[in-house]
Amino acid sequence: DKECIWVVCGEGAIGLSQLQKPGGKPLPIVQFMQSFPLQVGDRLGEN
């Protein structure tokens, strides 16, 4: 499914159809990935 990415969290996973960088606007996942490609194993959020 190219309309969402699956993020493992706790005991399950959640499909995200939009992502938003701090100070930015929410973007559909396809558009977000064109500007900010993610790889398997990347972490979202603060370090």
mmCIF file of the N, C-alpha and C atoms, coordinates in Angstrom:
data_MODEL
# 
_entry.id   MODEL 
# 
loop_
_atom_site.group_PDB 
_atom_site.id 
_atom_site.type_symbol 
_atom_site.label_atom_id 
_atom_site.label_alt_id 
_atom_site.label_comp_id 
_atom_site.label_asym_id 
_atom_site.label_entity_id 
_atom_site.label_seq_id 
_atom_site.pdbx_PDB_ins_code 
_atom_site.Cartn_x 
_atom_site.Cartn_y 
_atom_site.Cartn_z 
_atom_site.occupancy 
_atom_site.B_iso_or_equiv 
_atom_site.pdbx_formal_charge 
_atom_site.auth_seq_id 
_atom_site.auth_comp_id 
_atom_site.auth_asym_id 
_atom_site.auth_atom_id 
_atom_site.pdbx_PDB_model_num 
ATOM 1   N N  . ASP A 1 1  ? 0.855  -1.184 0.000  1.00 0.00 ? 1  ASP A N  1 
ATOM 2   C CA . ASP A 1 1  ? 0.000  0.000  0.000  1.00 0.00 ? 1  ASP A CA 1 
ATOM 3   C C  . ASP A 1 1  ? 0.890  1.232  0.000  1.00 0.00 ? 1  ASP A C  1 
ATOM 4   N N  . LYS A 1 2  ? 0.857  2.026  -1.054 1.00 0.00 ? 2  LYS A N  1 
ATOM 5   C CA . LYS A 1 2  ? 1.701  3.216  -1.147 1.00 0.00 ? 2  LYS A CA 1 
ATOM 6   C C  . LYS A 1 2  ? 1.008  4.454  -0.598 1.00 0.00 ? 2  LYS A C  1 
ATOM 7   N N  . GLU A 1 3  ? -0.185 4.287  -0.045 1.00 0.00 ? 3  GLU A N  1 
ATOM 8   C CA . GLU A 1 3  ? -0.928 5.420  0.511  1.00 0.00 ? 3  GLU A CA 1 
ATOM 9   C C  . GLU A 1 3  ? -0.643 5.609  1.996  1.00 0.00 ? 3  GLU A C  1 
ATOM 10  N N  . CYS A 1 4  ? 0.103  4.673  2.615  1.00 0.00 ? 4  CYS A N  1 
ATOM 11  C CA . CYS A 1 4  ? 0.448  4.821  4.025  1.00 0.00 ? 4  CYS A CA 1 
ATOM 12  C C  . CYS A 1 4  ? 1.755  4.090  4.305  1.00 0.00 ? 4  CYS A C  1 
ATOM 13  N N  . ILE A 1 5  ? 2.354  4.418  5.452  1.00 0.00 ? 5  ILE A N  1 
ATOM 14  C CA . ILE A 1 5  ? 3.497  3.656  5.940  1.00 0.00 ? 5  ILE A CA 1 
ATOM 15  C C  . ILE A 1 5  ? 3.075  3.033  7.259  1.00 0.00 ? 5  ILE A C  1 
ATOM 16  N N  . TRP A 1 6  ? 3.643  1.891  7.563  1.00 0.00 ? 6  TRP A N  1 
ATOM 17  C CA . TRP A 1 6  ? 3.324  1.187  8.796  1.00 0.00 ? 6  TRP A CA 1 
ATOM 18  C C  . TRP A 1 6  ? 4.431  1.423  9.802  1.00 0.00 ? 6  TRP A C  1 
ATOM 19  N N  . VAL A 1 7  ? 4.045  1.857  10.998 1.00 0.00 ? 7  VAL A N  1 
ATOM 20  C CA . VAL A 1 7  ? 4.986  2.164  12.066 1.00 0.00 ? 7  VAL A CA 1 
ATOM 21  C C  . VAL A 1 7  ? 4.713  1.209  13.218 1.00 0.00 ? 7  VAL A C  1 
ATOM 22  N N  . VAL A 1 8  ? 5.759  0.493  13.642 1.00 0.00 ? 8  VAL A N  1 
ATOM 23  C CA . VAL A 1 8  ? 5.636  -0.428 14.770 1.00 0.00 ? 8  VAL A CA 1 
ATOM 24  C C  . VAL A 1 8  ? 5.641  0.391  16.049 1.00 0.00 ? 8  VAL A C  1 
ATOM 25  N N  . CYS A 1 9  ? 4.688  0.096  16.937 1.00 0.00 ? 9  CYS A N  1 
ATOM 26  C CA . CYS A 1 9  ? 4.595  0.825  18.197 1.00 0.00 ? 9  CYS A CA 1 
ATOM 27  C C  . CYS A 1 9  ? 4.027  -0.093 19.274 1.00 0.00 ? 9  CYS A C  1 
ATOM 28  N N  . GLY A 1 10 ? 4.766  -0.243 20.367 1.00 0.00 ? 10 GLY A N  1 
ATOM 29  C CA . GLY A 1 10 ? 4.283  -1.070 21.461 1.00 0.00 ? 10 GLY A CA 1 
ATOM 30  C C  . GLY A 1 10 ? 4.023  -2.493 21.024 1.00 0.00 ? 10 GLY A C  1 
ATOM 31  N N  . GLU A 1 11 ? 2.777  -2.913 21.113 1.00 0.00 ? 11 GLU A N  1 
ATOM 32  C CA . GLU A 1 11 ? 2.403  -4.284 20.786 1.00 0.00 ? 11 GLU A CA 1 
ATOM 33  C C  . GLU A 1 11 ? 1.790  -4.423 19.401 1.00 0.00 ? 11 GLU A C  1 
ATOM 34  N N  . GLY A 1 12 ? 1.826  -3.397 18.601 1.00 0.00 ? 12 GLY A N  1 
ATOM 35  C CA . GLY A 1 12 ? 1.193  -3.475 17.290 1.00 0.00 ? 12 GLY A CA 1 
ATOM 36  C C  . GLY A 1 12 ? 1.850  -2.536 16.298 1.00 0.00 ? 12 GLY A C  1 
ATOM 37  N N  . ALA A 1 13 ? 1.060  -2.104 15.341 1.00 0.00 ? 13 ALA A N  1 
ATOM 38  C CA . ALA A 1 13 ? 1.536  -1.179 14.313 1.00 0.00 ? 13 ALA A CA 1 
ATOM 39  C C  . ALA A 1 13 ? 0.385  -0.257 13.932 1.00 0.00 ? 13 ALA A C  1 
ATOM 40  N N  . ILE A 1 14 ? 0.750  0.900  13.413 1.00 0.00 ? 14 ILE A N  1 
ATOM 41  C CA . ILE A 1 14 ? -0.257 1.866  12.978 1.00 0.00 ? 14 ILE A CA 1 
ATOM 42  C C  . ILE A 1 14 ? 0.109  2.336  11.572 1.00 0.00 ? 14 ILE A C  1 
ATOM 43  N N  . GLY A 1 15 ? -0.892 2.466  10.722 1.00 0.00 ? 15 GLY A N  1 
ATOM 44  C CA . GLY A 1 15 ? -0.672 2.961  9.362  1.00 0.00 ? 15 GLY A CA 1 
ATOM 45  C C  . GLY A 1 15 ? -0.862 4.465  9.330  1.00 0.00 ? 15 GLY A C  1 
ATOM 46  N N  . LEU A 1 16 ? 0.139  5.179  8.845  1.00 0.00 ? 16 LEU A N  1 
ATOM 47  C CA . LEU A 1 16 ? 0.077  6.639  8.761  1.00 0.00 ? 16 LEU A CA 1 
ATOM 48  C C  . LEU A 1 16 ? -0.095 7.060  7.313  1.00 0.00 ? 16 LEU A C  1 
ATOM 49  N N  . SER A 1 17 ? -1.114 7.868  7.057  1.00 0.00 ? 17 SER A N  1 
ATOM 50  C CA . SER A 1 17 ? -1.359 8.341  5.694  1.00 0.00 ? 17 SER A CA 1 
ATOM 51  C C  . SER A 1 17 ? -0.846 9.762  5.490  1.00 0.00 ? 17 SER A C  1 
ATOM 52  N N  . GLN A 1 18 ? -0.498 10.450 6.600  1.00 0.00 ? 18 GLN A N  1 
ATOM 53  C CA . GLN A 1 18 ? 0.067  11.801 6.531  1.00 0.00 ? 18 GLN A CA 1 
ATOM 54  C C  . GLN A 1 18 ? 1.178  11.910 7.568  1.00 0.00 ? 18 GLN A C  1 
ATOM 55  N N  . LEU A 1 19 ? 2.163  12.742 7.267  1.00 0.00 ? 19 LEU A N  1 
ATOM 56  C CA . LEU A 1 19 ? 3.207  13.081 8.237  1.00 0.00 ? 19 LEU A CA 1 
ATOM 57  C C  . LEU A 1 19 ? 3.418  14.581 8.201  1.00 0.00 ? 19 LEU A C  1 
ATOM 58  N N  . GLN A 1 20 ? 3.886  15.122 9.332  1.00 0.00 ? 20 GLN A N  1 
ATOM 59  C CA . GLN A 1 20 ? 4.109  16.559 9.446  1.00 0.00 ? 20 GLN A CA 1 
ATOM 60  C C  . GLN A 1 20 ? 5.439  16.791 10.145 1.00 0.00 ? 20 GLN A C  1 
ATOM 61  N N  . LYS A 1 21 ? 6.338  17.532 9.503  1.00 0.00 ? 21 LYS A N  1 
ATOM 62  C CA . LYS A 1 21 ? 7.594  17.918 10.142 1.00 0.00 ? 21 LYS A CA 1 
ATOM 63  C C  . LYS A 1 21 ? 7.308  19.107 11.053 1.00 0.00 ? 21 LYS A C  1 
ATOM 64  N N  . PRO A 1 22 ? 8.094  19.286 12.133 1.00 0.00 ? 22 PRO A N  1 
ATOM 65  C CA . PRO A 1 22 ? 7.883  20.427 13.022 1.00 0.00 ? 22 PRO A CA 1 
ATOM 66  C C  . PRO A 1 22 ? 7.878  21.742 12.233 1.00 0.00 ? 22 PRO A C  1 
ATOM 67  N N  . GLY A 1 23 ? 6.870  22.549 12.465 1.00 0.00 ? 23 GLY A N  1 
ATOM 68  C CA . GLY A 1 23 ? 6.741  23.835 11.788 1.00 0.00 ? 23 GLY A CA 1 
ATOM 69  C C  . GLY A 1 23 ? 6.199  23.749 10.373 1.00 0.00 ? 23 GLY A C  1 
ATOM 70  N N  . GLY A 1 24 ? 5.937  22.540 9.896  1.00 0.00 ? 24 GLY A N  1 
ATOM 71  C CA . GLY A 1 24 ? 5.436  22.361 8.534  1.00 0.00 ? 24 GLY A CA 1 
ATOM 72  C C  . GLY A 1 24 ? 3.961  22.025 8.525  1.00 0.00 ? 24 GLY A C  1 
ATOM 73  N N  . LYS A 1 25 ? 3.448  21.811 7.333  1.00 0.00 ? 25 LYS A N  1 
ATOM 74  C CA . LYS A 1 25 ? 2.044  21.432 7.210  1.00 0.00 ? 25 LYS A CA 1 
ATOM 75  C C  . LYS A 1 25 ? 1.959  19.918 7.011  1.00 0.00 ? 25 LYS A C  1 
ATOM 76  N N  . PRO A 1 26 ? 0.836  19.313 7.392  1.00 0.00 ? 26 PRO A N  1 
ATOM 77  C CA . PRO A 1 26 ? 0.673  17.876 7.166  1.00 0.00 ? 26 PRO A CA 1 
ATOM 78  C C  . PRO A 1 26 ? 0.693  17.576 5.669  1.00 0.00 ? 26 PRO A C  1 
ATOM 79  N N  . LEU A 1 27 ? 1.408  16.530 5.293  1.00 0.00 ? 27 LEU A N  1 
ATOM 80  C CA . LEU A 1 27 ? 1.507  16.138 3.891  1.00 0.00 ? 27 LEU A CA 1 
ATOM 81  C C  . LEU A 1 27 ? 1.051  14.696 3.721  1.00 0.00 ? 27 LEU A C  1 
ATOM 82  N N  . PRO A 1 28 ? 0.383  14.398 2.606  1.00 0.00 ? 28 PRO A N  1 
ATOM 83  C CA . PRO A 1 28 ? 0.097  12.998 2.307  1.00 0.00 ? 28 PRO A CA 1 
ATOM 84  C C  . PRO A 1 28 ? 1.424  12.233 2.256  1.00 0.00 ? 28 PRO A C  1 
ATOM 85  N N  . ILE A 1 29 ? 1.419  10.978 2.663  1.00 0.00 ? 29 ILE A N  1 
ATOM 86  C CA . ILE A 1 29 ? 2.656  10.210 2.774  1.00 0.00 ? 29 ILE A CA 1 
ATOM 87  C C  . ILE A 1 29 ? 3.436  10.166 1.465  1.00 0.00 ? 29 ILE A C  1 
ATOM 88  N N  . VAL A 1 30 ? 2.747  10.065 0.332  1.00 0.00 ? 30 VAL A N  1 
ATOM 89  C CA . VAL A 1 30 ? 3.442  10.014 -0.960 1.00 0.00 ? 30 VAL A CA 1 
ATOM 90  C C  . VAL A 1 30 ? 4.239  11.296 -1.176 1.00 0.00 ? 30 VAL A C  1 
ATOM 91  N N  . GLN A 1 31 ? 3.634  12.437 -0.907 1.00 0.00 ? 31 GLN A N  1 
ATOM 92  C CA . GLN A 1 31 ? 4.309  13.730 -1.082 1.00 0.00 ? 31 GLN A CA 1 
ATOM 93  C C  . GLN A 1 31 ? 5.439  13.889 -0.060 1.00 0.00 ? 31 GLN A C  1 
ATOM 94  N N  . PHE A 1 32 ? 5.207  13.487 1.187  1.00 0.00 ? 32 PHE A N  1 
ATOM 95  C CA . PHE A 1 32 ? 6.229  13.572 2.230  1.00 0.00 ? 32 PHE A CA 1 
ATOM 96  C C  . PHE A 1 32 ? 7.459  12.765 1.834  1.00 0.00 ? 32 PHE A C  1 
ATOM 97  N N  . MET A 1 33 ? 7.245  11.538 1.345  1.00 0.00 ? 33 MET A N  1 
ATOM 98  C CA . MET A 1 33 ? 8.352  10.642 0.996  1.00 0.00 ? 33 MET A CA 1 
ATOM 99  C C  . MET A 1 33 ? 9.156  11.156 -0.200 1.00 0.00 ? 33 MET A C  1 
ATOM 100 N N  . GLN A 1 34 ? 8.544  11.952 -1.069 1.00 0.00 ? 34 GLN A N  1 
ATOM 101 C CA . GLN A 1 34 ? 9.282  12.529 -2.198 1.00 0.00 ? 34 GLN A CA 1 
ATOM 102 C C  . GLN A 1 34 ? 10.312 13.547 -1.707 1.00 0.00 ? 34 GLN A C  1 
ATOM 103 N N  . SER A 1 35 ? 9.986  14.267 -0.634 1.00 0.00 ? 35 SER A N  1 
ATOM 104 C CA . SER A 1 35 ? 10.890 15.291 -0.102 1.00 0.00 ? 35 SER A CA 1 
ATOM 105 C C  . SER A 1 35 ? 11.779 14.780 1.024  1.00 0.00 ? 35 SER A C  1 
ATOM 106 N N  . PHE A 1 36 ? 11.265 13.835 1.807  1.00 0.00 ? 36 PHE A N  1 
ATOM 107 C CA . PHE A 1 36 ? 11.974 13.326 2.980  1.00 0.00 ? 36 PHE A CA 1 
ATOM 108 C C  . PHE A 1 36 ? 11.899 11.801 2.995  1.00 0.00 ? 36 PHE A C  1 
ATOM 109 N N  . PRO A 1 37 ? 12.696 11.134 2.152  1.00 0.00 ? 37 PRO A N  1 
ATOM 110 C CA . PRO A 1 37 ? 12.597 9.676  2.080  1.00 0.00 ? 37 PRO A CA 1 
ATOM 111 C C  . PRO A 1 37 ? 12.940 9.018  3.420  1.00 0.00 ? 37 PRO A C  1 
ATOM 112 N N  . LEU A 1 38 ? 12.172 8.019  3.787  1.00 0.00 ? 38 LEU A N  1 
ATOM 113 C CA . LEU A 1 38 ? 12.406 7.246  5.004  1.00 0.00 ? 38 LEU A CA 1 
ATOM 114 C C  . LEU A 1 38 ? 12.879 5.855  4.621  1.00 0.00 ? 38 LEU A C  1 
ATOM 115 N N  . GLN A 1 39 ? 13.672 5.260  5.496  1.00 0.00 ? 39 GLN A N  1 
ATOM 116 C CA . GLN A 1 39 ? 14.165 3.909  5.293  1.00 0.00 ? 39 GLN A CA 1 
ATOM 117 C C  . GLN A 1 39 ? 13.645 3.020  6.420  1.00 0.00 ? 39 GLN A C  1 
ATOM 118 N N  . VAL A 1 40 ? 13.585 1.735  6.171  1.00 0.00 ? 40 VAL A N  1 
ATOM 119 C CA . VAL A 1 40 ? 13.216 0.782  7.221  1.00 0.00 ? 40 VAL A CA 1 
ATOM 120 C C  . VAL A 1 40 ? 14.179 0.980  8.386  1.00 0.00 ? 40 VAL A C  1 
ATOM 121 N N  . GLY A 1 41 ? 13.626 1.108  9.596  1.00 0.00 ? 41 GLY A N  1 
ATOM 122 C CA . GLY A 1 41 ? 14.446 1.298  10.792 1.00 0.00 ? 41 GLY A CA 1 
ATOM 123 C C  . GLY A 1 41 ? 14.563 2.741  11.240 1.00 0.00 ? 41 GLY A C  1 
ATOM 124 N N  . ASP A 1 42 ? 14.162 3.710  10.392 1.00 0.00 ? 42 ASP A N  1 
ATOM 125 C CA . ASP A 1 42 ? 14.188 5.114  10.799 1.00 0.00 ? 42 ASP A CA 1 
ATOM 126 C C  . ASP A 1 42 ? 13.230 5.319  11.964 1.00 0.00 ? 42 ASP A C  1 
ATOM 127 N N  . ARG A 1 43 ? 13.579 6.258  12.841 1.00 0.00 ? 43 ARG A N  1 
ATOM 128 C CA . ARG A 1 43 ? 12.723 6.586  13.981 1.00 0.00 ? 43 ARG A CA 1 
ATOM 129 C C  . ARG A 1 43 ? 12.072 7.942  13.755 1.00 0.00 ? 43 ARG A C  1 
ATOM 130 N N  . LEU A 1 44 ? 10.815 8.047  14.152 1.00 0.00 ? 44 LEU A N  1 
ATOM 131 C CA . LEU A 1 44 ? 10.076 9.305  14.027 1.00 0.00 ? 44 LEU A CA 1 
ATOM 132 C C  . LEU A 1 44 ? 10.014 9.967  15.393 1.00 0.00 ? 44 LEU A C  1 
ATOM 133 N N  . GLY A 1 45 ? 10.023 11.286 15.422 1.00 0.00 ? 45 GLY A N  1 
ATOM 134 C CA . GLY A 1 45 ? 9.906  11.997 16.683 1.00 0.00 ? 45 GLY A CA 1 
ATOM 135 C C  . GLY A 1 45 ? 11.243 12.505 17.178 1.00 0.00 ? 45 GLY A C  1 
ATOM 136 N N  . GLU A 1 46 ? 11.247 12.981 18.416 1.00 0.00 ? 46 GLU A N  1 
ATOM 137 C CA . GLU A 1 46 ? 12.455 13.558 19.000 1.00 0.00 ? 46 GLU A CA 1 
ATOM 138 C C  . GLU A 1 46 ? 13.433 12.468 19.403 1.00 0.00 ? 46 GLU A C  1 
ATOM 139 N N  . ASN A 1 47 ? 14.717 12.825 19.375 1.00 0.00 ? 47 ASN A N  1 
ATOM 140 C CA . ASN A 1 47 ? 15.771 11.882 19.798 1.00 0.00 ? 47 ASN A CA 1 
ATOM 141 C C  . ASN A 1 47 ? 15.880 11.858 21.292 1.00 0.00 ? 47 ASN A C  1 
# 
